[in-house]
Amino acid sequence: MRATIVPMNLLTPVSSALAACVAATAYGAVHPRAQLFGETVCRTNSAHKLAITFDDGPNPALTPKLLDLLQKHNARATFFLIGKFAQECPEIVRETARRGHTVANHSLTHPNLFWLSPSAVREQLQRAQEILGTTLGRAPLWFRPPYGMRNPWVVKTAALLGMKTVMWTLIPGDWTPQPPEKLIGNLEPIAAHARQNIASSHAAGDVLCLHDGGHRALNADRTHTFKALEHWLPRWRDAGLEFVTIEEAVSAPAT
């Protein structure tokens, strides 16, 4: 039997189209400011506003101390909580909200949602909503996908459950063990952006993604995150930044 030879000039358009499709899917799934798979919040609406966000809590080893540090600097933040940890630490969840911070949904068990079916994605988000809603008496209005990974139904499912999806402009990698000095250096772009952008009335501000917990287990060591914030919070305020929740980050100023 004689093999059929397909001319290369026919293969090239197909290969190019496939490569373009793969590249677009990867961009939409991974890039924090991609809007391909649904609209997300990834910047604040003013260069003066810095939205500090924390993933993977609550964490008994750090979150209470972090709440004290934020209060010391009159800083409000947004905490994206893992449902199973929130269920184990309801008092920390309630204290976070009581101090004026926003409590948000970070899924039930922190899977990579990109690989899950629509029904499995809904289960992850809805179960976390139920836990947080029962704990606080109201369901969260904001969601962040674990690892920032999205597929065509993640953002849509969050919206159907009454949540807007939040990404970020800077993620300095604090989920890995490191000297505080390294993380302090990784956070320098926040101050640099403030110096560059505050003079412009049209510039947007940063959404910073940090981690007060670890998704594998409670009591993760995030000492380096705490020390880096001890260093930067007063310096960011001196640079003219206001620390806001994600609601405040996108709300229109009063007129």
Stockholm file with secondary structure:
# STOCKHOLM 1.0

chainA/1-255         MRATIVPMNLLTPVSSALAACVAATAYGAVHPRAQLFGETVCRTNSAHKLAITFDDGPNPALTPKLLDLLQKHNARATFFLIGKFAQECPEIVRETARRGHTVANHSLTHPNLFWLSPSAVREQLQRAQEILGTTLGRAPLWFRPPYGMRNPWVVKTAALLGMKTVMWTLIPGDWTPQPPEKLIGNLEPIAAHARQNIASSHAAGDVLCLHDGGHRALNADRTHTFKALEHWLPRWRDAGLEFVTIEEAVSAPAT
#=GR chainA/1-255 SS CCCCCCCHHHHHHHHHHHHHHHHHHHHHHHCTTCCTTSCEECSBSSTTEEEEEEEEECCTTTHHHHHHHHHHTTCCCEEEECHHHHHHCHHHHHHHHHTTCEEEECCSSCCCGGGSCHHHHHHHHHHHHHHHHHHHSSCCSEECCGGGCCCTTHHHHHHHTTCEEECCSBCCCTTSCCCHHHHHHHTHHHHHHHHHHTTCTTCCBCEEEEESSBTTBSSCCCHHHHHHHHHHHHHHHHTTCEEECHHHHHSCCCC
#=GC SS_cons         CCCCCCCHHHHHHHHHHHHHHHHHHHHHHHCTTCCTTSCEECSBSSTTEEEEEEEEECCTTTHHHHHHHHHHTTCCCEEEECHHHHHHCHHHHHHHHHTTCEEEECCSSCCCGGGSCHHHHHHHHHHHHHHHHHHHSSCCSEECCGGGCCCTTHHHHHHHTTCEEECCSBCCCTTSCCCHHHHHHHTHHHHHHHHHHTTCTTCCBCEEEEESSBTTBSSCCCHHHHHHHHHHHHHHHHTTCEEECHHHHHSCCCC
//
